[in-house]
Amino acid sequence: MSNSHHHHTHKFPKGFLWGTATSSHQVEGNNHLNDWWRSEEEGKLRHKSGRGIGHFHKYKEDFDLAKKMNTNAHRLSIEWSRIEPKCGEWSEDAIEHYRKVLASLKKRNIRVMLTLHHFTLPQWFADKGGFEKRKNIKYFSRYVKFITEEVGEYVDIWITINEPGVYIYQSYMRGGEDDQWPPFKKSTITSLRVYWNLVIAHRKTYHIIHSVCDDNKCSSQVGISQNVLSFATYRKHGLIDNLVVWLAVNFANHGFYYLSGKKKTHDFLGLNYYFRVSLKRTRGSLHVIQDDISGQGRETSDIGWEIYPRGLFDVLMDFRDYKLPIYITENGIATSNDDRRQRFIVAHLNEVYHAIKGGTDIRGYFHWSLLDNFEWHLGYAPKFGLIGVNRSTLKRTLKFSGKLYGEIAKENGLIHKMMRYLGHETKL
Ligand code: BGC
């Protein structure tokens, strides 16, 4: 018995979903009818998505690679601006395209997780004020109903909205900063209004999908993708510091779930985990800022995010009490060093394994991203992909991290060799 556990595979539950994730604007190319494209063309954003990485035409090749990695699920989004180029006008070509895309996943036995809103808006909808106006929600609902009826049969899991908090932060709180997103505003009132409208939009979407799918017998597992952060106090034992972290966790990680009625409109929890944030409070005041960790020797990605695998365990355990199934709908690292990505994957999955052992009902893990892609205001420089893409030839190359992920998916777990060489290090 003595050391036998060292040789065990960390097996994941039977039927666990090993997935990858993308979003339309980040991979398709030529999404010329959405608000991002327009802002890119007007020079309001530093980078242009342009022809993207050509996934719009190369999706079959990309899904073949996903299959080669033994994955059994894929998360992708559908581009509203292609489907409804003008208010109330539906593009049959676009629908046909997405039907083919989804069918080609099914053909490869890859489960479909479909996101309905992943940051971009059709220009006409943005011009009406987007989600700033309560009365605009009806347009989103109409689109949701249309999509559910048209492609519902292919979808296994629905994500209504991707990262409402991140969307509001970048689009409505960062106006004037380097990382601002369309519509480039800075207003607390508008932020709160959009937040509340997204809560309502989510609730409505939940019921629309359920009513369409329950009649047509398509799958109606509905949830959101919530960006969850691992928060750390600056002074470990400070009472007020801990209180601040408690507030931050409840607001940033749980707020949307609380407001949208938890189980009433969520069949599962979709969590996106990337990094840790240290909150720093000036002594004697309640003013809290994010601690600048540069120069502290901490582990960071190419875009400065603090890599902290243990934080994934903490947030998963924190979400256990909802008693809902959990999908990790995104997790990944921006790095041009693929060895780091391999260690990142093993270290994070090791935490997922322990959270499962700790009683959390985790059903799947979707690595961000299938392919190197357009990282919003940062352009194409950050490399998140398991597959590399040559931007001039659009040639795809499966990275070693992709091969490793493929082995993990095949084994349905982490074999000891992987942890021995990649997982036990605290430094990536
Ligand atoms: C988003 C993705 C993004 C990724 C890495 C998430 O915030 O859903 O669109 O590319 O994180 O930043």
Residues whose N, C-alpha, C, O or C-beta is under 5 A from the ligand:
A	BS01	BGC	none
